[in-house]
Amino acid sequence: MDDNQARYTALLLKTNRRQKGWSQESVCKGICAVSYYSKIESGNVIPAISILQDLAKALEMELPEFQTEEINDHEFLKPSENRRTKQKAEKTDTRQETASPTTSSLSPREMAVLWQRLRSGHIDEVQKQFSEKLVPGFFHGSSRTLPDPNLFDSSHPCSLDVLLFMGLFQLFDLFSVFDPEELNPCLNNEQKAICSLIAKDFDRATFYCQEGWVQLIAAFGLYQSRQSDYQVLIRLEKAYTQAAKEGYPYLMATISHIMGIVCANVQDHPAAKEYFHRAFRLFIELDDEDSLDQLRYNLGCLALEEGNSEQALALLEQVKHPSVMDLHKQMICLEWLNRKEEALQKIDLYKQADYVGWNPKLIDQIFELSKIRLSQEDWVHQPAYGKLLLDVYQELAQTDTHKGFAQFHLPWVIQYLKANRQYAKAAAILENFPGKPQFILPEAS
């Protein structure tokens, strides 16, 4: 047991004792002196394993069984491997690993692979795999939102990493269980970075660990907190440079893609295209069709904002697995090209598309707006259209993850308000929105 593991064990003892409302004296009675136990909890001494076992028994908890087996680098998935190789390797790993019937199916070897995937930039993939592997067994209670240390399987070799990943992926509030200042001495620098990312202390996170994946999550955190796009881009540049040094092409491509999105949101289209095309080249090398689909969508949106509906439609129709938003943008292209019948056919298809990340009711409203414009005369003067449009815009504008979609709808909002002589309201919306309209619609009479 090294010093960090000893401090983590001591913190588990303290957390469990506090949870039960017991005194130090009642826990250590017949085992060791109170003064000695106090030093154990504070991490100032590392006692014999027999004493720790007796203390854990008194607290009705299990001690961590720390992983001692060394996992060689060749067992990790290499960042240069393409997507097909990665999937094949993951299937092989799944066959080789057997889940313990008393703990989680997440083995130390699998946890090590998840760490490596995180470092190489596969953050969404890690979140998905981690959530799927964290089966009931780590938590014997029904709730995963605020894990009770008495229910948490602290004996599992990966329990500390599991807690940190759960906090990072917002599966529970880490700091409702552990004081960050008490947890920090138990962690290595990567773990400290995760702890700081959870606390949204992004400068501190990158102080502890300068790796590209930390820089990327920190930049995304700044973006979500509505920091200036300039600051976000500086952080992303650092992340890209670091990812290139580390040799992680997927991370480099992901960062380039996000930089393109940030530039598109501030209407720097030349820079956005440059970043998107750089990401495109990398994802082609990595044989990552899902990411290429996302890039086709973003490039199509750029062409649409520039008024090039034909080019936008050609890009969007290349998407192999269209999401609900792919179909929406295709419909807008067809609307602007005055191909109304084809546009209305997209409305018939959208309920079969991928809704991930979207409220179905909101999607219905977004498509209803287009349907009204395509099928009704004098729609711009209809109060029902205006109310629906403003409701959709307000909901999009209030959600950080949908801010770009609010900006996309902003021209229609201004068009409607001006057509109905609501100039003061249009000016107020433009003044309060943190960005400019992405394109200009013709004045509606």
Contacts in CASP RR format, 6 or more apart in sequence:
PFRMAT RR
TARGET T0000
AUTHOR 0000-0000-0000
METHOD contacts of the structure
MODEL  1
MDDNQARYTALLLKTNRRQKGWSQESVCKGICAVSYYSKIESGNVIPAIS
ILQDLAKALEMELPEFQTEEINDHEFLKPSENRRTKQKAEKTDTRQETAS
PTTSSLSPREMAVLWQRLRSGHIDEVQKQFSEKLVPGFFHGSSRTLPDPN
LFDSSHPCSLDVLLFMGLFQLFDLFSVFDPEELNPCLNNEQKAICSLIAK
DFDRATFYCQEGWVQLIAAFGLYQSRQSDYQVLIRLEKAYTQAAKEGYPY
LMATISHIMGIVCANVQDHPAAKEYFHRAFRLFIELDDEDSLDQLRYNLG
CLALEEGNSEQALALLEQVKHPSVMDLHKQMICLEWLNRKEEALQKIDLY
KQADYVGWNPKLIDQIFELSKIRLSQEDWVHQPAYGKLLLDVYQELAQTD
THKGFAQFHLPWVIQYLKANRQYAKAAAILENFPGKPQFILPEAS
1 9 0 8 1.000
1 46 0 8 1.000
1 49 0 8 1.000
1 66 0 8 1.000
3 46 0 8 1.000
4 185 0 8 1.000
4 186 0 8 1.000
4 187 0 8 1.000
4 188 0 8 1.000
5 64 0 8 1.000
5 66 0 8 1.000
5 186 0 8 1.000
6 43 0 8 1.000
6 46 0 8 1.000
7 43 0 8 1.000
7 185 0 8 1.000
7 186 0 8 1.000
8 64 0 8 1.000
8 160 0 8 1.000
8 186 0 8 1.000
9 52 0 8 1.000
9 63 0 8 1.000
9 64 0 8 1.000
10 40 0 8 1.000
10 41 0 8 1.000
10 42 0 8 1.000
10 43 0 8 1.000
11 41 0 8 1.000
11 178 0 8 1.000
11 182 0 8 1.000
11 183 0 8 1.000
11 186 0 8 1.000
12 61 0 8 1.000
12 63 0 8 1.000
12 64 0 8 1.000
12 149 0 8 1.000
12 154 0 8 1.000
13 27 0 8 1.000
13 40 0 8 1.000
13 41 0 8 1.000
13 52 0 8 1.000
13 55 0 8 1.000
13 56 0 8 1.000
13 59 0 8 1.000
13 61 0 8 1.000
14 41 0 8 1.000
14 182 0 8 1.000
15 149 0 8 1.000
15 177 0 8 1.000
15 178 0 8 1.000
16 59 0 8 1.000
16 60 0 8 1.000
16 61 0 8 1.000
16 149 0 8 1.000
16 150 0 8 1.000
17 24 0 8 1.000
17 27 0 8 1.000
17 41 0 8 1.000
17 59 0 8 1.000
19 148 0 8 1.000
19 149 0 8 1.000
19 150 0 8 1.000
20 59 0 8 1.000
20 150 0 8 1.000
22 59 0 8 1.000
24 34 0 8 1.000
24 37 0 8 1.000
24 38 0 8 1.000
24 41 0 8 1.000
25 34 0 8 1.000
27 37 0 8 1.000
27 55 0 8 1.000
27 58 0 8 1.000
27 59 0 8 1.000
28 34 0 8 1.000
28 36 0 8 1.000
28 37 0 8 1.000
28 55 0 8 1.000
28 58 0 8 1.000
29 58 0 8 1.000
31 37 0 8 1.000
31 51 0 8 1.000
31 54 0 8 1.000
31 55 0 8 1.000
31 58 0 8 1.000
32 40 0 8 1.000
32 47 0 8 1.000
32 51 0 8 1.000
32 55 0 8 1.000
36 45 0 8 1.000
36 47 0 8 1.000
37 55 0 8 1.000
39 45 0 8 1.000
40 47 0 8 1.000
40 51 0 8 1.000
40 52 0 8 1.000
40 55 0 8 1.000
43 185 0 8 1.000
52 63 0 8 1.000
53 63 0 8 1.000
56 62 0 8 1.000
56 63 0 8 1.000
60 150 0 8 1.000
61 149 0 8 1.000
61 150 0 8 1.000
61 154 0 8 1.000
62 153 0 8 1.000
62 154 0 8 1.000
62 155 0 8 1.000
63 154 0 8 1.000
63 155 0 8 1.000
64 154 0 8 1.000
64 155 0 8 1.000
64 156 0 8 1.000
64 157 0 8 1.000
64 159 0 8 1.000
64 160 0 8 1.000
65 155 0 8 1.000
65 156 0 8 1.000
65 157 0 8 1.000
66 157 0 8 1.000
67 108 0 8 1.000
67 157 0 8 1.000
67 158 0 8 1.000
69 108 0 8 1.000
71 108 0 8 1.000
71 109 0 8 1.000
71 112 0 8 1.000
75 109 0 8 1.000
75 112 0 8 1.000
75 113 0 8 1.000
76 112 0 8 1.000
76 113 0 8 1.000
76 116 0 8 1.000
77 86 0 8 1.000
77 89 0 8 1.000
77 90 0 8 1.000
77 113 0 8 1.000
77 116 0 8 1.000
77 117 0 8 1.000
77 120 0 8 1.000
79 120 0 8 1.000
79 246 0 8 1.000
79 247 0 8 1.000
79 248 0 8 1.000
79 249 0 8 1.000
79 250 0 8 1.000
79 251 0 8 1.000
80 247 0 8 1.000
80 249 0 8 1.000
81 89 0 8 1.000
82 285 0 8 1.000
82 286 0 8 1.000
82 287 0 8 1.000
82 288 0 8 1.000
83 286 0 8 1.000
83 287 0 8 1.000
83 288 0 8 1.000
83 289 0 8 1.000
84 287 0 8 1.000
93 109 0 8 1.000
93 110 0 8 1.000
93 113 0 8 1.000
97 105 0 8 1.000
97 107 0 8 1.000
97 109 0 8 1.000
97 110 0 8 1.000
99 105 0 8 1.000
99 107 0 8 1.000
99 135 0 8 1.000
100 107 0 8 1.000
102 137 0 8 1.000
103 137 0 8 1.000
103 138 0 8 1.000
103 153 0 8 1.000
103 155 0 8 1.000
103 156 0 8 1.000
104 133 0 8 1.000
104 134 0 8 1.000
104 135 0 8 1.000
104 137 0 8 1.000
104 138 0 8 1.000
104 153 0 8 1.000
104 156 0 8 1.000
104 158 0 8 1.000
104 162 0 8 1.000
105 133 0 8 1.000
105 135 0 8 1.000
106 130 0 8 1.000
106 133 0 8 1.000
106 134 0 8 1.000
106 138 0 8 1.000
106 158 0 8 1.000
106 162 0 8 1.000
107 158 0 8 1.000
108 157 0 8 1.000
108 158 0 8 1.000
110 133 0 8 1.000
111 158 0 8 1.000
111 161 0 8 1.000
111 162 0 8 1.000
114 126 0 8 1.000
114 129 0 8 1.000
114 130 0 8 1.000
114 165 0 8 1.000
115 161 0 8 1.000
115 190 0 8 1.000
117 125 0 8 1.000
117 126 0 8 1.000
117 129 0 8 1.000
118 126 0 8 1.000
118 213 0 8 1.000
119 211 0 8 1.000
119 213 0 8 1.000
119 246 0 8 1.000
119 248 0 8 1.000
120 213 0 8 1.000
120 248 0 8 1.000
120 250 0 8 1.000
120 251 0 8 1.000
121 212 0 8 1.000
121 213 0 8 1.000
121 216 0 8 1.000
121 243 0 8 1.000
121 248 0 8 1.000
121 250 0 8 1.000
121 251 0 8 1.000
121 254 0 8 1.000
122 250 0 8 1.000
123 213 0 8 1.000
123 216 0 8 1.000
123 217 0 8 1.000
123 254 0 8 1.000
126 165 0 8 1.000
127 169 0 8 1.000
130 165 0 8 1.000
130 169 0 8 1.000
131 169 0 8 1.000
131 171 0 8 1.000
134 162 0 8 1.000
134 166 0 8 1.000
134 171 0 8 1.000
137 153 0 8 1.000
138 152 0 8 1.000
138 153 0 8 1.000
138 156 0 8 1.000
138 159 0 8 1.000
138 162 0 8 1.000
139 147 0 8 1.000
139 151 0 8 1.000
139 152 0 8 1.000
139 153 0 8 1.000
140 151 0 8 1.000
140 153 0 8 1.000
141 148 0 8 1.000
141 151 0 8 1.000
144 166 0 8 1.000
144 171 0 8 1.000
144 172 0 8 1.000
145 171 0 8 1.000
145 172 0 8 1.000
145 173 0 8 1.000
146 172 0 8 1.000
146 173 0 8 1.000
146 176 0 8 1.000
146 177 0 8 1.000
147 166 0 8 1.000
147 172 0 8 1.000
147 177 0 8 1.000
149 177 0 8 1.000
152 159 0 8 1.000
152 163 0 8 1.000
153 159 0 8 1.000
156 162 0 8 1.000
160 186 0 8 1.000
160 187 0 8 1.000
160 191 0 8 1.000
161 191 0 8 1.000
163 174 0 8 1.000
163 177 0 8 1.000
163 178 0 8 1.000
164 174 0 8 1.000
164 187 0 8 1.000
164 191 0 8 1.000
164 194 0 8 1.000
164 195 0 8 1.000
164 198 0 8 1.000
165 194 0 8 1.000
166 172 0 8 1.000
166 174 0 8 1.000
167 173 0 8 1.000
167 174 0 8 1.000
167 194 0 8 1.000
167 198 0 8 1.000
168 194 0 8 1.000
168 197 0 8 1.000
168 198 0 8 1.000
174 183 0 8 1.000
174 195 0 8 1.000
174 198 0 8 1.000
175 198 0 8 1.000
175 199 0 8 1.000
180 195 0 8 1.000
180 199 0 8 1.000
183 195 0 8 1.000
184 192 0 8 1.000
184 195 0 8 1.000
187 195 0 8 1.000
189 208 0 8 1.000
189 209 0 8 1.000
190 208 0 8 1.000
190 209 0 8 1.000
190 211 0 8 1.000
190 214 0 8 1.000
192 208 0 8 1.000
192 209 0 8 1.000
193 205 0 8 1.000
193 206 0 8 1.000
193 208 0 8 1.000
193 209 0 8 1.000
193 211 0 8 1.000
193 214 0 8 1.000
194 205 0 8 1.000
196 202 0 8 1.000
196 204 0 8 1.000
196 205 0 8 1.000
196 207 0 8 1.000
196 208 0 8 1.000
197 205 0 8 1.000
197 214 0 8 1.000
197 217 0 8 1.000
197 218 0 8 1.000
200 221 0 8 1.000
200 225 0 8 1.000
202 218 0 8 1.000
202 219 0 8 1.000
202 221 0 8 1.000
202 222 0 8 1.000
202 235 0 8 1.000
203 218 0 8 1.000
205 214 0 8 1.000
205 217 0 8 1.000
205 218 0 8 1.000
206 214 0 8 1.000
206 215 0 8 1.000
206 218 0 8 1.000
206 238 0 8 1.000
208 214 0 8 1.000
210 242 0 8 1.000
211 242 0 8 1.000
211 246 0 8 1.000
212 238 0 8 1.000
212 239 0 8 1.000
212 242 0 8 1.000
212 243 0 8 1.000
212 246 0 8 1.000
212 248 0 8 1.000
212 251 0 8 1.000
212 255 0 8 1.000
213 239 0 8 1.000
213 243 0 8 1.000
213 251 0 8 1.000
215 235 0 8 1.000
215 236 0 8 1.000
215 238 0 8 1.000
215 239 0 8 1.000
215 242 0 8 1.000
216 236 0 8 1.000
216 239 0 8 1.000
216 243 0 8 1.000
216 251 0 8 1.000
216 254 0 8 1.000
216 255 0 8 1.000
216 258 0 8 1.000
218 235 0 8 1.000
218 239 0 8 1.000
219 232 0 8 1.000
219 235 0 8 1.000
219 236 0 8 1.000
219 239 0 8 1.000
219 258 0 8 1.000
220 258 0 8 1.000
222 231 0 8 1.000
222 232 0 8 1.000
222 235 0 8 1.000
223 229 0 8 1.000
223 232 0 8 1.000
223 262 0 8 1.000
224 400 0 8 1.000
224 401 0 8 1.000
226 400 0 8 1.000
226 434 0 8 1.000
229 262 0 8 1.000
229 265 0 8 1.000
229 266 0 8 1.000
232 262 0 8 1.000
233 259 0 8 1.000
233 262 0 8 1.000
233 263 0 8 1.000
236 255 0 8 1.000
236 258 0 8 1.000
236 259 0 8 1.000
236 262 0 8 1.000
237 259 0 8 1.000
239 251 0 8 1.000
239 255 0 8 1.000
240 252 0 8 1.000
240 255 0 8 1.000
240 256 0 8 1.000
240 259 0 8 1.000
243 251 0 8 1.000
243 252 0 8 1.000
243 255 0 8 1.000
244 252 0 8 1.000
249 282 0 8 1.000
249 285 0 8 1.000
249 286 0 8 1.000
250 282 0 8 1.000
250 286 0 8 1.000
250 288 0 8 1.000
252 282 0 8 1.000
253 278 0 8 1.000
253 279 0 8 1.000
253 282 0 8 1.000
253 283 0 8 1.000
253 286 0 8 1.000
253 288 0 8 1.000
253 291 0 8 1.000
254 279 0 8 1.000
254 291 0 8 1.000
256 275 0 8 1.000
256 276 0 8 1.000
256 278 0 8 1.000
256 279 0 8 1.000
256 282 0 8 1.000
257 275 0 8 1.000
257 276 0 8 1.000
257 279 0 8 1.000
257 291 0 8 1.000
257 294 0 8 1.000
257 295 0 8 1.000
257 298 0 8 1.000
259 271 0 8 1.000
259 275 0 8 1.000
260 271 0 8 1.000
260 272 0 8 1.000
260 275 0 8 1.000
260 276 0 8 1.000
260 279 0 8 1.000
260 298 0 8 1.000
261 272 0 8 1.000
261 298 0 8 1.000
263 269 0 8 1.000
263 271 0 8 1.000
263 272 0 8 1.000
263 275 0 8 1.000
264 272 0 8 1.000
264 298 0 8 1.000
264 301 0 8 1.000
264 302 0 8 1.000
264 305 0 8 1.000
265 403 0 8 1.000
265 404 0 8 1.000
265 407 0 8 1.000
265 435 0 8 1.000
266 435 0 8 1.000
267 305 0 8 1.000
267 436 0 8 1.000
267 438 0 8 1.000
269 302 0 8 1.000
269 305 0 8 1.000
269 306 0 8 1.000
272 298 0 8 1.000
272 302 0 8 1.000
273 299 0 8 1.000
273 302 0 8 1.000
276 295 0 8 1.000
276 298 0 8 1.000
276 299 0 8 1.000
276 302 0 8 1.000
279 291 0 8 1.000
279 295 0 8 1.000
280 292 0 8 1.000
280 295 0 8 1.000
280 299 0 8 1.000
283 291 0 8 1.000
283 292 0 8 1.000
283 295 0 8 1.000
284 292 0 8 1.000
289 320 0 8 1.000
289 321 0 8 1.000
290 321 0 8 1.000
293 319 0 8 1.000
293 320 0 8 1.000
293 321 0 8 1.000
293 322 0 8 1.000
293 326 0 8 1.000
296 315 0 8 1.000
296 316 0 8 1.000
296 318 0 8 1.000
296 319 0 8 1.000
297 315 0 8 1.000
297 316 0 8 1.000
297 319 0 8 1.000
297 323 0 8 1.000
297 325 0 8 1.000
297 326 0 8 1.000
297 329 0 8 1.000
299 315 0 8 1.000
300 311 0 8 1.000
300 312 0 8 1.000
300 315 0 8 1.000
300 316 0 8 1.000
300 329 0 8 1.000
301 312 0 8 1.000
301 329 0 8 1.000
301 408 0 8 1.000
302 312 0 8 1.000
303 309 0 8 1.000
303 311 0 8 1.000
303 312 0 8 1.000
303 315 0 8 1.000
304 312 0 8 1.000
304 329 0 8 1.000
304 332 0 8 1.000
304 333 0 8 1.000
304 439 0 8 1.000
305 438 0 8 1.000
305 439 0 8 1.000
306 439 0 8 1.000
307 336 0 8 1.000
307 439 0 8 1.000
309 333 0 8 1.000
309 336 0 8 1.000
309 337 0 8 1.000
310 333 0 8 1.000
310 337 0 8 1.000
312 329 0 8 1.000
312 333 0 8 1.000
313 330 0 8 1.000
313 333 0 8 1.000
313 334 0 8 1.000
313 337 0 8 1.000
316 322 0 8 1.000
316 326 0 8 1.000
316 329 0 8 1.000
316 330 0 8 1.000
316 333 0 8 1.000
317 330 0 8 1.000
319 326 0 8 1.000
321 354 0 8 1.000
322 330 0 8 1.000
322 353 0 8 1.000
322 354 0 8 1.000
323 353 0 8 1.000
323 354 0 8 1.000
323 355 0 8 1.000
323 356 0 8 1.000
324 350 0 8 1.000
324 353 0 8 1.000
324 354 0 8 1.000
324 355 0 8 1.000
324 358 0 8 1.000
324 363 0 8 1.000
325 358 0 8 1.000
325 405 0 8 1.000
326 353 0 8 1.000
327 346 0 8 1.000
327 349 0 8 1.000
327 350 0 8 1.000
327 353 0 8 1.000
328 346 0 8 1.000
328 350 0 8 1.000
328 366 0 8 1.000
328 367 0 8 1.000
328 370 0 8 1.000
330 346 0 8 1.000
331 343 0 8 1.000
331 346 0 8 1.000
331 347 0 8 1.000
331 367 0 8 1.000
331 370 0 8 1.000
332 370 0 8 1.000
334 340 0 8 1.000
334 342 0 8 1.000
334 343 0 8 1.000
334 346 0 8 1.000
335 343 0 8 1.000
335 370 0 8 1.000
335 373 0 8 1.000
335 374 0 8 1.000
340 374 0 8 1.000
340 375 0 8 1.000
343 370 0 8 1.000
343 374 0 8 1.000
344 371 0 8 1.000
344 374 0 8 1.000
344 375 0 8 1.000
347 367 0 8 1.000
347 370 0 8 1.000
347 371 0 8 1.000
350 363 0 8 1.000
350 367 0 8 1.000
355 363 0 8 1.000
357 401 0 8 1.000
362 392 0 8 1.000
362 395 0 8 1.000
362 396 0 8 1.000
365 388 0 8 1.000
365 391 0 8 1.000
365 392 0 8 1.000
366 392 0 8 1.000
368 388 0 8 1.000
369 385 0 8 1.000
369 388 0 8 1.000
369 389 0 8 1.000
369 392 0 8 1.000
369 412 0 8 1.000
372 379 0 8 1.000
372 382 0 8 1.000
372 385 0 8 1.000
372 388 0 8 1.000
373 379 0 8 1.000
373 385 0 8 1.000
376 382 0 8 1.000
376 385 0 8 1.000
379 385 0 8 1.000
380 415 0 8 1.000
380 416 0 8 1.000
380 419 0 8 1.000
380 420 0 8 1.000
380 444 0 8 1.000
381 419 0 8 1.000
381 420 0 8 1.000
385 416 0 8 1.000
386 416 0 8 1.000
389 409 0 8 1.000
389 412 0 8 1.000
389 413 0 8 1.000
389 416 0 8 1.000
390 413 0 8 1.000
390 416 0 8 1.000
392 409 0 8 1.000
393 406 0 8 1.000
393 409 0 8 1.000
393 410 0 8 1.000
393 413 0 8 1.000
395 402 0 8 1.000
396 402 0 8 1.000
396 403 0 8 1.000
396 404 0 8 1.000
396 405 0 8 1.000
396 406 0 8 1.000
396 409 0 8 1.000
397 403 0 8 1.000
397 406 0 8 1.000
397 433 0 8 1.000
403 434 0 8 1.000
406 433 0 8 1.000
407 433 0 8 1.000
407 435 0 8 1.000
407 437 0 8 1.000
407 438 0 8 1.000
408 438 0 8 1.000
410 429 0 8 1.000
410 430 0 8 1.000
410 433 0 8 1.000
410 437 0 8 1.000
410 438 0 8 1.000
411 437 0 8 1.000
411 438 0 8 1.000
411 439 0 8 1.000
411 440 0 8 1.000
411 441 0 8 1.000
412 441 0 8 1.000
413 426 0 8 1.000
413 429 0 8 1.000
414 426 0 8 1.000
414 429 0 8 1.000
414 430 0 8 1.000
414 437 0 8 1.000
414 441 0 8 1.000
415 441 0 8 1.000
415 442 0 8 1.000
415 443 0 8 1.000
415 444 0 8 1.000
416 444 0 8 1.000
417 423 0 8 1.000
417 425 0 8 1.000
417 426 0 8 1.000
417 429 0 8 1.000
418 426 0 8 1.000
418 443 0 8 1.000
418 444 0 8 1.000
419 443 0 8 1.000
419 444 0 8 1.000
419 445 0 8 1.000
430 437 0 8 1.000
END
